[in-house]
Amino acid sequence: MQGQTYDKVWLFKDWAIERGLPSKDTSIDLVARHADGSGFCAVQCKFYAVECH
């Protein structure tokens, strides 16, 4: 279960700004912090529309 793996999730822009890093578009959408404190995970989100016929 992902909720046990990560304890906080940020929009990339917010995560970068909090750390004084450039917040320009890097194709990273979200950053999740590992609950055990071992680091972060970059997440790229995709949305695919359902085709209507």
mmCIF entry with sequence, helices, sheets and N, C-alpha, C, O atoms, coordinates in Angstrom:
data_MODEL
# 
_entry.id   MODEL 
# 
_entity.id                         1 
_entity.type                       polymer 
_entity.pdbx_number_of_molecules   1 
# 
_entity_poly.entity_id                      1 
_entity_poly.type                           'polypeptide(L)' 
_entity_poly.nstd_linkage                   no 
_entity_poly.nstd_monomer                   no 
_entity_poly.pdbx_seq_one_letter_code       MQGQTYDKVWLFKDWAIERGLPSKDTSIDLVARHADGSGFCAVQCKFYAVECH 
_entity_poly.pdbx_seq_one_letter_code_can   MQGQTYDKVWLFKDWAIERGLPSKDTSIDLVARHADGSGFCAVQCKFYAVECH 
_entity_poly.pdbx_strand_id                 A 
# 
loop_
_entity_poly_seq.entity_id 
_entity_poly_seq.num 
_entity_poly_seq.mon_id 
_entity_poly_seq.hetero 
1 1  MET n 
1 2  GLN n 
1 3  GLY n 
1 4  GLN n 
1 5  THR n 
1 6  TYR n 
1 7  ASP n 
1 8  LYS n 
1 9  VAL n 
1 10 TRP n 
1 11 LEU n 
1 12 PHE n 
1 13 LYS n 
1 14 ASP n 
1 15 TRP n 
1 16 ALA n 
1 17 ILE n 
1 18 GLU n 
1 19 ARG n 
1 20 GLY n 
1 21 LEU n 
1 22 PRO n 
1 23 SER n 
1 24 LYS n 
1 25 ASP n 
1 26 THR n 
1 27 SER n 
1 28 ILE n 
1 29 ASP n 
1 30 LEU n 
1 31 VAL n 
1 32 ALA n 
1 33 ARG n 
1 34 HIS n 
1 35 ALA n 
1 36 ASP n 
1 37 GLY n 
1 38 SER n 
1 39 GLY n 
1 40 PHE n 
1 41 CYS n 
1 42 ALA n 
1 43 VAL n 
1 44 GLN n 
1 45 CYS n 
1 46 LYS n 
1 47 PHE n 
1 48 TYR n 
1 49 ALA n 
1 50 VAL n 
1 51 GLU n 
1 52 CYS n 
1 53 HIS n 
# 
_struct_asym.id          A 
_struct_asym.entity_id   1 
# 
loop_
_struct_conf.conf_type_id 
_struct_conf.id 
_struct_conf.pdbx_PDB_helix_id 
_struct_conf.beg_label_comp_id 
_struct_conf.beg_label_asym_id 
_struct_conf.beg_label_seq_id 
_struct_conf.pdbx_beg_PDB_ins_code 
_struct_conf.end_label_comp_id 
_struct_conf.end_label_asym_id 
_struct_conf.end_label_seq_id 
_struct_conf.pdbx_end_PDB_ins_code 
_struct_conf.beg_auth_comp_id 
_struct_conf.beg_auth_asym_id 
_struct_conf.beg_auth_seq_id 
_struct_conf.end_auth_comp_id 
_struct_conf.end_auth_asym_id 
_struct_conf.end_auth_seq_id 
_struct_conf.pdbx_PDB_helix_class 
_struct_conf.details 
_struct_conf.pdbx_PDB_helix_length 
HELX_P HELX_P1 AA1 GLN A 2  ? THR A 5  ? GLN A 2  THR A 5  1 ? 4 
HELX_P HELX_P2 AA2 PHE A 12 ? GLU A 18 ? PHE A 12 GLU A 18 1 ? 7 
# 
_struct_conf_type.id          HELX_P 
_struct_conf_type.criteria    ? 
_struct_conf_type.reference   ? 
# 
_struct_sheet.id               AA1 
_struct_sheet.type             ? 
_struct_sheet.number_strands   3 
_struct_sheet.details          ? 
# 
loop_
_struct_sheet_order.sheet_id 
_struct_sheet_order.range_id_1 
_struct_sheet_order.range_id_2 
_struct_sheet_order.offset 
_struct_sheet_order.sense 
AA1 1 2 ? anti-parallel 
AA1 2 3 ? anti-parallel 
# 
loop_
_struct_sheet_range.sheet_id 
_struct_sheet_range.id 
_struct_sheet_range.beg_label_comp_id 
_struct_sheet_range.beg_label_asym_id 
_struct_sheet_range.beg_label_seq_id 
_struct_sheet_range.pdbx_beg_PDB_ins_code 
_struct_sheet_range.end_label_comp_id 
_struct_sheet_range.end_label_asym_id 
_struct_sheet_range.end_label_seq_id 
_struct_sheet_range.pdbx_end_PDB_ins_code 
_struct_sheet_range.beg_auth_comp_id 
_struct_sheet_range.beg_auth_asym_id 
_struct_sheet_range.beg_auth_seq_id 
_struct_sheet_range.end_auth_comp_id 
_struct_sheet_range.end_auth_asym_id 
_struct_sheet_range.end_auth_seq_id 
AA1 1 TYR A 6  ? LEU A 11 ? TYR A 6  LEU A 11 
AA1 2 LEU A 30 ? HIS A 34 ? LEU A 30 HIS A 34 
AA1 3 PHE A 40 ? VAL A 43 ? PHE A 40 VAL A 43 
# 
loop_
_atom_site.group_PDB 
_atom_site.id 
_atom_site.type_symbol 
_atom_site.label_atom_id 
_atom_site.label_alt_id 
_atom_site.label_comp_id 
_atom_site.label_asym_id 
_atom_site.label_entity_id 
_atom_site.label_seq_id 
_atom_site.pdbx_PDB_ins_code 
_atom_site.Cartn_x 
_atom_site.Cartn_y 
_atom_site.Cartn_z 
_atom_site.occupancy 
_atom_site.B_iso_or_equiv 
_atom_site.pdbx_formal_charge 
_atom_site.auth_seq_id 
_atom_site.auth_comp_id 
_atom_site.auth_asym_id 
_atom_site.auth_atom_id 
_atom_site.pdbx_PDB_model_num 
ATOM 1   N N  . MET A 1 1  ? 0.838   -1.179 0.000   1.00 0.00 ? 1  MET A N  1 
ATOM 2   C CA . MET A 1 1  ? 0.000   0.000  0.000   1.00 0.00 ? 1  MET A CA 1 
ATOM 3   C C  . MET A 1 1  ? 0.886   1.247  0.000   1.00 0.00 ? 1  MET A C  1 
ATOM 4   O O  . MET A 1 1  ? 1.796   1.359  0.822   1.00 0.00 ? 1  MET A O  1 
ATOM 5   N N  . GLN A 1 2  ? 0.630   2.174  -0.905  1.00 0.00 ? 2  GLN A N  1 
ATOM 6   C CA . GLN A 1 2  ? 1.469   3.367  -1.052  1.00 0.00 ? 2  GLN A CA 1 
ATOM 7   C C  . GLN A 1 2  ? 1.421   4.280  0.175   1.00 0.00 ? 2  GLN A C  1 
ATOM 8   O O  . GLN A 1 2  ? 2.413   4.947  0.469   1.00 0.00 ? 2  GLN A O  1 
ATOM 9   N N  . GLY A 1 3  ? 0.312   4.329  0.888   1.00 0.00 ? 3  GLY A N  1 
ATOM 10  C CA . GLY A 1 3  ? 0.197   5.182  2.062   1.00 0.00 ? 3  GLY A CA 1 
ATOM 11  C C  . GLY A 1 3  ? 1.185   4.825  3.154   1.00 0.00 ? 3  GLY A C  1 
ATOM 12  O O  . GLY A 1 3  ? 1.539   5.679  3.966   1.00 0.00 ? 3  GLY A O  1 
ATOM 13  N N  . GLN A 1 4  ? 1.631   3.602  3.190   1.00 0.00 ? 4  GLN A N  1 
ATOM 14  C CA . GLN A 1 4  ? 2.617   3.167  4.172   1.00 0.00 ? 4  GLN A CA 1 
ATOM 15  C C  . GLN A 1 4  ? 4.032   3.470  3.705   1.00 0.00 ? 4  GLN A C  1 
ATOM 16  O O  . GLN A 1 4  ? 4.953   3.527  4.520   1.00 0.00 ? 4  GLN A O  1 
ATOM 17  N N  . THR A 1 5  ? 4.214   3.661  2.427   1.00 0.00 ? 5  THR A N  1 
ATOM 18  C CA . THR A 1 5  ? 5.532   3.908  1.852   1.00 0.00 ? 5  THR A CA 1 
ATOM 19  C C  . THR A 1 5  ? 5.905   5.385  1.935   1.00 0.00 ? 5  THR A C  1 
ATOM 20  O O  . THR A 1 5  ? 7.068   5.715  2.171   1.00 0.00 ? 5  THR A O  1 
ATOM 21  N N  . TYR A 1 6  ? 4.947   6.266  1.748   1.00 0.00 ? 6  TYR A N  1 
ATOM 22  C CA . TYR A 1 6  ? 5.200   7.707  1.708   1.00 0.00 ? 6  TYR A CA 1 
ATOM 23  C C  . TYR A 1 6  ? 4.412   8.409  2.813   1.00 0.00 ? 6  TYR A C  1 
ATOM 24  O O  . TYR A 1 6  ? 3.279   8.029  3.109   1.00 0.00 ? 6  TYR A O  1 
ATOM 25  N N  . ASP A 1 7  ? 5.010   9.429  3.419   1.00 0.00 ? 7  ASP A N  1 
ATOM 26  C CA . ASP A 1 7  ? 4.291   10.138 4.470   1.00 0.00 ? 7  ASP A CA 1 
ATOM 27  C C  . ASP A 1 7  ? 3.921   11.565 4.096   1.00 0.00 ? 7  ASP A C  1 
ATOM 28  O O  . ASP A 1 7  ? 3.179   12.216 4.832   1.00 0.00 ? 7  ASP A O  1 
ATOM 29  N N  . LYS A 1 8  ? 4.420   12.067 2.968   1.00 0.00 ? 8  LYS A N  1 
ATOM 30  C CA . LYS A 1 8  ? 4.042   13.405 2.510   1.00 0.00 ? 8  LYS A CA 1 
ATOM 31  C C  . LYS A 1 8  ? 4.285   13.494 1.008   1.00 0.00 ? 8  LYS A C  1 
ATOM 32  O O  . LYS A 1 8  ? 5.225   12.905 0.474   1.00 0.00 ? 8  LYS A O  1 
ATOM 33  N N  . VAL A 1 9  ? 3.410   14.248 0.341   1.00 0.00 ? 9  VAL A N  1 
ATOM 34  C CA . VAL A 1 9  ? 3.530   14.449 -1.108  1.00 0.00 ? 9  VAL A CA 1 
ATOM 35  C C  . VAL A 1 9  ? 3.380   15.936 -1.399  1.00 0.00 ? 9  VAL A C  1 
ATOM 36  O O  . VAL A 1 9  ? 2.487   16.589 -0.859  1.00 0.00 ? 9  VAL A O  1 
ATOM 37  N N  . TRP A 1 10 ? 4.261   16.482 -2.261  1.00 0.00 ? 10 TRP A N  1 
ATOM 38  C CA . TRP A 1 10 ? 4.225   17.880 -2.659  1.00 0.00 ? 10 TRP A CA 1 
ATOM 39  C C  . TRP A 1 10 ? 4.065   17.967 -4.171  1.00 0.00 ? 10 TRP A C  1 
ATOM 40  O O  . TRP A 1 10 ? 4.445   17.041 -4.887  1.00 0.00 ? 10 TRP A O  1 
ATOM 41  N N  . LEU A 1 11 ? 3.507   19.070 -4.664  1.00 0.00 ? 11 LEU A N  1 
ATOM 42  C CA . LEU A 1 11 ? 3.682   19.420 -6.066  1.00 0.00 ? 11 LEU A CA 1 
ATOM 43  C C  . LEU A 1 11 ? 5.165   19.719 -6.239  1.00 0.00 ? 11 LEU A C  1 
ATOM 44  O O  . LEU A 1 11 ? 5.782   20.289 -5.339  1.00 0.00 ? 11 LEU A O  1 
ATOM 45  N N  . PHE A 1 12 ? 5.746   19.352 -7.361  1.00 0.00 ? 12 PHE A N  1 
ATOM 46  C CA . PHE A 1 12 ? 7.186   19.558 -7.538  1.00 0.00 ? 12 PHE A CA 1 
ATOM 47  C C  . PHE A 1 12 ? 7.583   21.005 -7.289  1.00 0.00 ? 12 PHE A C  1 
ATOM 48  O O  . PHE A 1 12 ? 8.582   21.272 -6.621  1.00 0.00 ? 12 PHE A O  1 
ATOM 49  N N  . LYS A 1 13 ? 6.805   21.940 -7.825  1.00 0.00 ? 13 LYS A N  1 
ATOM 50  C CA . LYS A 1 13 ? 7.123   23.355 -7.689  1.00 0.00 ? 13 LYS A CA 1 
ATOM 51  C C  . LYS A 1 13 ? 7.251   23.749 -6.216  1.00 0.00 ? 13 LYS A C  1 
ATOM 52  O O  . LYS A 1 13 ? 8.195   24.441 -5.835  1.00 0.00 ? 13 LYS A O  1 
ATOM 53  N N  . ASP A 1 14 ? 6.308   23.312 -5.398  1.00 0.00 ? 14 ASP A N  1 
ATOM 54  C CA . ASP A 1 14 ? 6.330   23.653 -3.968  1.00 0.00 ? 14 ASP A CA 1 
ATOM 55  C C  . ASP A 1 14 ? 7.520   23.008 -3.257  1.00 0.00 ? 14 ASP A C  1 
ATOM 56  O O  . ASP A 1 14 ? 8.171   23.644 -2.428  1.00 0.00 ? 14 ASP A O  1 
ATOM 57  N N  . TRP A 1 15 ? 7.801   21.748 -3.583  1.00 0.00 ? 15 TRP A N  1 
ATOM 58  C CA . TRP A 1 15 ? 8.933   21.034 -2.990  1.00 0.00 ? 15 TRP A CA 1 
ATOM 59  C C  . TRP A 1 15 ? 10.245  21.755 -3.314  1.00 0.00 ? 15 TRP A C  1 
ATOM 60  O O  . TRP A 1 15 ? 11.090  21.940 -2.438  1.00 0.00 ? 15 TRP A O  1 
ATOM 61  N N  . ALA A 1 16 ? 10.407  22.154 -4.559  1.00 0.00 ? 16 ALA A N  1 
ATOM 62  C CA . ALA A 1 16 ? 11.637  22.833 -4.991  1.00 0.00 ? 16 ALA A CA 1 
ATOM 63  C C  . ALA A 1 16 ? 11.780  24.196 -4.308  1.00 0.00 ? 16 ALA A C  1 
ATOM 64  O O  . ALA A 1 16 ? 12.857  24.534 -3.815  1.00 0.00 ? 16 ALA A O  1 
ATOM 65  N N  . ILE A 1 17 ? 10.712  24.967 -4.278  1.00 0.00 ? 17 ILE A N  1 
ATOM 66  C CA . ILE A 1 17 ? 10.760  26.300 -3.657  1.00 0.00 ? 17 ILE A CA 1 
ATOM 67  C C  . ILE A 1 17 ? 11.129  26.190 -2.174  1.00 0.00 ? 17 ILE A C  1 
ATOM 68  O O  . ILE A 1 17 ? 11.926  26.987 -1.681  1.00 0.00 ? 17 ILE A O  1 
ATOM 69  N N  . GLU A 1 18 ? 10.561  25.215 -1.456  1.00 0.00 ? 18 GLU A N  1 
ATOM 70  C CA . GLU A 1 18 ? 10.875  25.027 -0.038  1.00 0.00 ? 18 GLU A CA 1 
ATOM 71  C C  . GLU A 1 18 ? 12.364  24.764 0.188   1.00 0.00 ? 18 GLU A C  1 
ATOM 72  O O  . GLU A 1 18 ? 12.895  25.062 1.258   1.00 0.00 ? 18 GLU A O  1 
ATOM 73  N N  . ARG A 1 19 ? 13.033  24.208 -0.817  1.00 0.00 ? 19 ARG A N  1 
ATOM 74  C CA . ARG A 1 19 ? 14.445  23.861 -0.695  1.00 0.00 ? 19 ARG A CA 1 
ATOM 75  C C  . ARG A 1 19 ? 15.372  24.839 -1.407  1.00 0.00 ? 19 ARG A C  1 
ATOM 76  O O  . ARG A 1 19 ? 16.581  24.616 -1.476  1.00 0.00 ? 19 ARG A O  1 
ATOM 77  N N  . GLY A 1 20 ? 14.805  25.926 -1.938  1.00 0.00 ? 20 GLY A N  1 
ATOM 78  C CA . GLY A 1 20 ? 15.605  26.922 -2.630  1.00 0.00 ? 20 GLY A CA 1 
ATOM 79  C C  . GLY A 1 20 ? 16.149  26.441 -3.963  1.00 0.00 ? 20 GLY A C  1 
ATOM 80  O O  . GLY A 1 20 ? 17.190  26.909 -4.423  1.00 0.00 ? 20 GLY A O  1 
ATOM 81  N N  . LEU A 1 21 ? 15.444  25.507 -4.578  1.00 0.00 ? 21 LEU A N  1 
ATOM 82  C CA . LEU A 1 21 ? 15.863  24.948 -5.867  1.00 0.00 ? 21 LEU A CA 1 
ATOM 83  C C  . LEU A 1 21 ? 15.041  25.578 -6.992  1.00 0.00 ? 21 LEU A C  1 
ATOM 84  O O  . LEU A 1 21 ? 13.957  26.107 -6.747  1.00 0.00 ? 21 LEU A O  1 
ATOM 85  N N  . PRO A 1 22 ? 15.553  25.521 -8.219  1.00 0.00 ? 22 PRO A N  1 
ATOM 86  C CA . PRO A 1 22 ? 14.764  26.035 -9.346  1.00 0.00 ? 22 PRO A CA 1 
ATOM 87  C C  . PRO A 1 22 ? 13.448  25.254 -9.467  1.00 0.00 ? 22 PRO A C  1 
ATOM 88  O O  . PRO A 1 22 ? 13.434  24.029 -9.352  1.00 0.00 ? 22 PRO A O  1 
ATOM 89  N N  . SER A 1 23 ? 12.363  25.963 -9.697  1.00 0.00 ? 23 SER A N  1 
ATOM 90  C CA . SER A 1 23 ? 11.059  25.304 -9.763  1.00 0.00 ? 23 SER A CA 1 
ATOM 91  C C  . SER A 1 23 ? 10.522  25.225 -11.189 1.00 0.00 ? 23 SER A C  1 
ATOM 92  O O  . SER A 1 23 ? 9.323   25.030 -11.392 1.00 0.00 ? 23 SER A O  1 
ATOM 93  N N  . LYS A 1 24 ? 11.409  25.375 -12.181 1.00 0.00 ? 24 LYS A N  1 
ATOM 94  C CA . LYS A 1 24 ? 10.968  25.298 -13.577 1.00 0.00 ? 24 LYS A CA 1 
ATOM 95  C C  . LYS A 1 24 ? 10.493  23.886 -13.909 1.00 0.00 ? 24 LYS A C  1 
ATOM 96  O O  . LYS A 1 24 ? 10.806  22.934 -13.194 1.00 0.00 ? 24 LYS A O  1 
ATOM 97  N N  . ASP A 1 25 ? 9.753   23.761 -14.973 1.00 0.00 ? 25 ASP A N  1 
ATOM 98  C CA . ASP A 1 25 ? 9.190   22.479 -15.383 1.00 0.00 ? 25 ASP A CA 1 
ATOM 99  C C  . ASP A 1 25 ? 10.296  21.495 -15.730 1.00 0.00 ? 25 ASP A C  1 
ATOM 100 O O  . ASP A 1 25 ? 11.094  21.737 -16.636 1.00 0.00 ? 25 ASP A O  1 
ATOM 101 N N  . THR A 1 26 ? 10.338  20.388 -15.006 1.00 0.00 ? 26 THR A N  1 
ATOM 102 C CA . THR A 1 26 ? 11.335  19.338 -15.255 1.00 0.00 ? 26 THR A CA 1 
ATOM 103 C C  . THR A 1 26 ? 10.666  18.027 -15.644 1.00 0.00 ? 26 THR A C  1 
ATOM 104 O O  . THR A 1 26 ? 11.330  16.995 -15.729 1.00 0.00 ? 26 THR A O  1 
ATOM 105 N N  . SER A 1 27 ? 9.367   18.058 -15.879 1.00 0.00 ? 27 SER A N  1 
ATOM 106 C CA . SER A 1 27 ? 8.524   16.888 -16.148 1.00 0.00 ? 27 SER A CA 1 
ATOM 107 C C  . SER A 1 27 ? 8.241   16.085 -14.889 1.00 0.00 ? 27 SER A C  1 
ATOM 108 O O  . SER A 1 27 ? 7.609   15.031 -14.964 1.00 0.00 ? 27 SER A O  1 
ATOM 109 N N  . ILE A 1 28 ? 8.696   16.559 -13.727 1.00 0.00 ? 28 ILE A N  1 
ATOM 110 C CA . ILE A 1 28 ? 8.329   15.940 -12.456 1.00 0.00 ? 28 ILE A CA 1 
ATOM 111 C C  . ILE A 1 28 ? 7.080   16.671 -11.979 1.00 0.00 ? 28 ILE A C  1 
ATOM 112 O O  . ILE A 1 28 ? 7.060   17.901 -11.913 1.00 0.00 ? 28 ILE A O  1 
ATOM 113 N N  . ASP A 1 29 ? 6.047   15.917 -11.649 1.00 0.00 ? 29 ASP A N  1 
ATOM 114 C CA . ASP A 1 29 ? 4.794   16.527 -11.210 1.00 0.00 ? 29 ASP A CA 1 
ATOM 115 C C  . ASP A 1 29 ? 4.666   16.547 -9.692  1.00 0.00 ? 29 ASP A C  1 
ATOM 116 O O  . ASP A 1 29 ? 4.224   17.540 -9.115  1.00 0.00 ? 29 ASP A O  1 
ATOM 117 N N  . LEU A 1 30 ? 5.050   15.460 -9.051  1.00 0.00 ? 30 LEU A N  1 
ATOM 118 C CA . LEU A 1 30 ? 4.927   15.329 -7.606  1.00 0.00 ? 30 LEU A CA 1 
ATOM 119 C C  . LEU A 1 30 ? 6.233   14.813 -7.024  1.00 0.00 ? 30 LEU A C  1 
ATOM 120 O O  . LEU A 1 30 ? 7.016   14.164 -7.717  1.00 0.00 ? 30 LEU A O  1 
ATOM 121 N N  . VAL A 1 31 ? 6.465   15.103 -5.751  1.00 0.00 ? 31 VAL A N  1 
ATOM 122 C CA . VAL A 1 31 ? 7.583   14.522 -5.013  1.00 0.00 ? 31 VAL A CA 1 
ATOM 123 C C  . VAL A 1 31 ? 6.997   13.918 -3.746  1.00 0.00 ? 31 VAL A C  1 
ATOM 124 O O  . VAL A 1 31 ? 6.290   14.593 -2.998  1.00 0.00 ? 31 VAL A O  1 
ATOM 125 N N  . ALA A 1 32 ? 7.293   12.643 -3.505  1.00 0.00 ? 32 ALA A N  1 
ATOM 126 C CA . ALA A 1 32 ? 6.799   11.945 -2.325  1.00 0.00 ? 32 ALA A CA 1 
ATOM 127 C C  . ALA A 1 32 ? 7.985   11.620 -1.411  1.00 0.00 ? 32 ALA A C  1 
ATOM 128 O O  . ALA A 1 32 ? 9.039   11.191 -1.880  1.00 0.00 ? 32 ALA A O  1 
ATOM 129 N N  . ARG A 1 33 ? 7.801   11.830 -0.103  1.00 0.00 ? 33 ARG A N  1 
ATOM 130 C CA . ARG A 1 33 ? 8.859   11.534 0.862   1.00 0.00 ? 33 ARG A CA 1 
ATOM 131 C C  . ARG A 1 33 ? 8.651   10.127 1.413   1.00 0.00 ? 33 ARG A C  1 
ATOM 132 O O  . ARG A 1 33 ? 7.555   9.781  1.855   1.00 0.00 ? 33 ARG A O  1 
ATOM 133 N N  . HIS A 1 34 ? 9.712   9.317  1.384   1.00 0.00 ? 34 HIS A N  1 
ATOM 134 C CA . HIS A 1 34 ? 9.655   7.974  1.958   1.00 0.00 ? 34 HIS A CA 1 
ATOM 135 C C  . HIS A 1 34 ? 9.398   8.075  3.456   1.00 0.00 ? 34 HIS A C  1 
ATOM 136 O O  . HIS A 1 34 ? 10.062  8.847  4.148   1.00 0.00 ? 34 HIS A O  1 
ATOM 137 N N  . ALA A 1 35 ? 8.453   7.311  3.955   1.00 0.00 ? 35 ALA A N  1 
ATOM 138 C CA . ALA A 1 35 ? 8.065   7.361  5.362   1.00 0.00 ? 35 ALA A CA 1 
ATOM 139 C C  . ALA A 1 35 ? 9.209   6.994  6.301   1.00 0.00 ? 35 ALA A C  1 
ATOM 140 O O  . ALA A 1 35 ? 9.227   7.425  7.454   1.00 0.00 ? 35 ALA A O  1 
ATOM 141 N N  . ASP A 1 36 ? 10.158  6.204  5.819   1.00 0.00 ? 36 ASP A N  1 
ATOM 142 C CA . ASP A 1 36 ? 11.276  5.800  6.682   1.00 0.00 ? 36 ASP A CA 1 
ATOM 143 C C  . ASP A 1 36 ? 12.408  6.830  6.701   1.00 0.00 ? 36 ASP A C  1 
ATOM 144 O O  . ASP A 1 36 ? 13.438  6.610  7.339   1.00 0.00 ? 36 ASP A O  1 
ATOM 145 N N  . GLY A 1 37 ? 12.217  7.961  5.996   1.00 0.00 ? 37 GLY A N  1 
ATOM 146 C CA . GLY A 1 37 ? 13.216  9.024  5.988   1.00 0.00 ? 37 GLY A CA 1 
ATOM 147 C C  . GLY A 1 37 ? 14.389  8.788  5.057   1.00 0.00 ? 37 GLY A C  1 
ATOM 148 O O  . GLY A 1 37 ? 15.373  9.527  5.107   1.00 0.00 ? 37 GLY A O  1 
ATOM 149 N N  . SER A 1 38 ? 14.307  7.780  4.213   1.00 0.00 ? 38 SER A N  1 
ATOM 150 C CA . SER A 1 38 ? 15.429  7.426  3.341   1.00 0.00 ? 38 SER A CA 1 
ATOM 151 C C  . SER A 1 38 ? 15.562  8.293  2.095   1.00 0.00 ? 38 SER A C  1 
ATOM 152 O O  . SER A 1 38 ? 16.546  8.166  1.367   1.00 0.00 ? 38 SER A O  1 
ATOM 153 N N  . GLY A 1 39 ? 14.602  9.166  1.834   1.00 0.00 ? 39 GLY A N  1 
ATOM 154 C CA . GLY A 1 39 ? 14.713  10.033 0.660   1.00 0.00 ? 39 GLY A CA 1 
ATOM 155 C C  . GLY A 1 39 ? 13.370  10.360 0.054   1.00 0.00 ? 39 GLY A C  1 
ATOM 156 O O  . GLY A 1 39 ? 12.332  10.307 0.713   1.00 0.00 ? 39 GLY A O  1 
ATOM 157 N N  . PHE A 1 40 ? 13.418  10.701 -1.220  1.00 0.00 ? 40 PHE A N  1 
ATOM 158 C CA . PHE A 1 40 ? 12.241  11.159 -1.947  1.00 0.00 ? 40 PHE A CA 1 
ATOM 159 C C  . PHE A 1 40 ? 12.066  10.350 -3.223  1.00 0.00 ? 40 PHE A C  1 
ATOM 160 O O  . PHE A 1 40 ? 12.994  9.697  -3.701  1.00 0.00 ? 40 PHE A O  1 
ATOM 161 N N  . CYS A 1 41 ? 10.870  10.410 -3.755  1.00 0.00 ? 41 CYS A N  1 
ATOM 162 C CA . CYS A 1 41 ? 10.553  9.736  -5.011  1.00 0.00 ? 41 CYS A CA 1 
ATOM 163 C C  . CYS A 1 41 ? 9.906   10.756 -5.945  1.00 0.00 ? 41 CYS A C  1 
ATOM 164 O O  . CYS A 1 41 ? 8.931   11.409 -5.573  1.00 0.00 ? 41 CYS A O  1 
ATOM 165 N N  . ALA A 1 42 ? 10.442  10.894 -7.149  1.00 0.00 ? 42 ALA A N  1 
ATOM 166 C CA . ALA A 1 42 ? 9.855   11.785 -8.156  1.00 0.00 ? 42 ALA A CA 1 
ATOM 167 C C  . ALA A 1 42 ? 8.747   11.034 -8.883  1.00 0.00 ? 42 ALA A C  1 
ATOM 168 O O  . ALA A 1 42 ? 8.893   9.862  -9.229  1.00 0.00 ? 42 ALA A O  1 
ATOM 169 N N  . VAL A 1 43 ? 7.629   11.737 -9.110  1.00 0.00 ? 43 VAL A N  1 
ATOM 170 C CA . VAL A 1 43 ? 6.467   11.113 -9.744  1.00 0.00 ? 43 VAL A CA 1 
ATOM 171 C C  . VAL A 1 43 ? 6.066   11.932 -10.957 1.00 0.00 ? 43 VAL A C  1 
ATOM 172 O O  . VAL A 1 43 ? 5.906   13.149 -10.872 1.00 0.00 ? 43 VAL A O  1 
ATOM 173 N N  . GLN A 1 44 ? 5.906   11.258 -12.082 1.00 0.00 ? 44 GLN A N  1 
ATOM 174 C CA . GLN A 1 44 ? 5.399   11.920 -13.279 1.00 0.00 ? 44 GLN A CA 1 
ATOM 175 C C  . GLN A 1 44 ? 4.006   11.368 -13.536 1.00 0.00 ? 44 GLN A C  1 
ATOM 176 O O  . GLN A 1 44 ? 3.832   10.161 -13.701 1.00 0.00 ? 44 GLN A O  1 
ATOM 177 N N  . CYS A 1 45 ? 3.023   12.245 -13.570 1.00 0.00 ? 45 CYS A N  1 
ATOM 178 C CA . CYS A 1 45 ? 1.629   11.837 -13.739 1.00 0.00 ? 45 CYS A CA 1 
ATOM 179 C C  . CYS A 1 45 ? 1.232   11.911 -15.207 1.00 0.00 ? 45 CYS A C  1 
ATOM 180 O O  . CYS A 1 45 ? 1.653   12.808 -15.936 1.00 0.00 ? 45 CYS A O  1 
ATOM 181 N N  . LYS A 1 46 ? 0.429   10.969 -15.616 1.00 0.00 ? 46 LYS A N  1 
ATOM 182 C CA . LYS A 1 46 ? -0.104  10.960 -16.974 1.00 0.00 ? 46 LYS A CA 1 
ATOM 183 C C  . LYS A 1 46 ? -1.605  10.866 -16.902 1.00 0.00 ? 46 LYS A C  1 
ATOM 184 O O  . LYS A 1 46 ? -2.151  10.199 -16.024 1.00 0.00 ? 46 LYS A O  1 
ATOM 185 N N  . PHE A 1 47 ? -2.269  11.523 -17.811 1.00 0.00 ? 47 PHE A N  1 
ATOM 186 C CA . PHE A 1 47 ? -3.717  11.443 -17.903 1.00 0.00 ? 47 PHE A CA 1 
ATOM 187 C C  . PHE A 1 47 ? -4.060  11.078 -19.331 1.00 0.00 ? 47 PHE A C  1 
ATOM 188 O O  . PHE A 1 47 ? -3.645  11.756 -20.271 1.00 0.00 ? 47 PHE A O  1 
ATOM 189 N N  . TYR A 1 48 ? -4.810  10.019 -19.490 1.00 0.00 ? 48 TYR A N  1 
ATOM 190 C CA . TYR A 1 48 ? -5.247  9.603  -20.806 1.00 0.00 ? 48 TYR A CA 1 
ATOM 191 C C  . TYR A 1 48 ? -6.762  9.639  -20.835 1.00 0.00 ? 48 TYR A C  1 
ATOM 192 O O  . TYR A 1 48 ? -7.421  8.988  -20.023 1.00 0.00 ? 48 TYR A O  1 
ATOM 193 N N  . ALA A 1 49 ? -7.303  10.381 -21.747 1.00 0.00 ? 49 ALA A N  1 
ATOM 194 C CA . ALA A 1 49 ? -8.760  10.484 -21.876 1.00 0.00 ? 49 ALA A CA 1 
ATOM 195 C C  . ALA A 1 49 ? -9.322  9.177  -22.416 1.00 0.00 ? 49 ALA A C  1 
ATOM 196 O O  . ALA A 1 49 ? -8.710  8.517  -23.256 1.00 0.00 ? 49 ALA A O  1 
ATOM 197 N N  . VAL A 1 50 ? -10.476 8.825  -21.926 1.00 0.00 ? 50 VAL A N  1 
ATOM 198 C CA . VAL A 1 50 ? -11.174 7.661  -22.424 1.00 0.00 ? 50 VAL A CA 1 
ATOM 199 C C  . VAL A 1 50 ? -11.756 8.018  -23.784 1.00 0.00 ? 50 VAL A C  1 
ATOM 200 O O  . VAL A 1 50 ? -12.396 9.058  -23.936 1.00 0.00 ? 50 VAL A O  1 
ATOM 201 N N  . GLU A 1 51 ? -11.535 7.157  -24.771 1.00 0.00 ? 51 GLU A N  1 
ATOM 202 C CA . GLU A 1 51 ? -12.054 7.433  -26.105 1.00 0.00 ? 51 GLU A CA 1 
ATOM 203 C C  . GLU A 1 51 ? -13.553 7.222  -26.141 1.00 0.00 ? 51 GLU A C  1 
ATOM 204 O O  . GLU A 1 51 ? -14.061 6.220  -25.637 1.00 0.00 ? 51 GLU A O  1 
ATOM 205 N N  . CYS A 1 52 ? -14.245 8.153  -26.728 1.00 0.00 ? 52 CYS A N  1 
ATOM 206 C CA . CYS A 1 52 ? -15.691 8.032  -26.900 1.00 0.00 ? 52 CYS A CA 1 
ATOM 207 C C  . CYS A 1 52 ? -15.994 7.801  -28.364 1.00 0.00 ? 52 CYS A C  1 
ATOM 208 O O  . CYS A 1 52 ? -15.465 8.496  -29.232 1.00 0.00 ? 52 CYS A O  1 
ATOM 209 N N  . HIS A 1 53 ? -16.817 6.860  -28.632 1.00 0.00 ? 53 HIS A N  1 
ATOM 210 C CA . HIS A 1 53 ? -17.185 6.567  -30.020 1.00 0.00 ? 53 HIS A CA 1 
ATOM 211 C C  . HIS A 1 53 ? -18.628 6.841  -30.250 1.00 0.00 ? 53 HIS A C  1 
ATOM 212 O O  . HIS A 1 53 ? -19.123 6.653  -31.361 1.00 0.00 ? 53 HIS A O  1 
# 
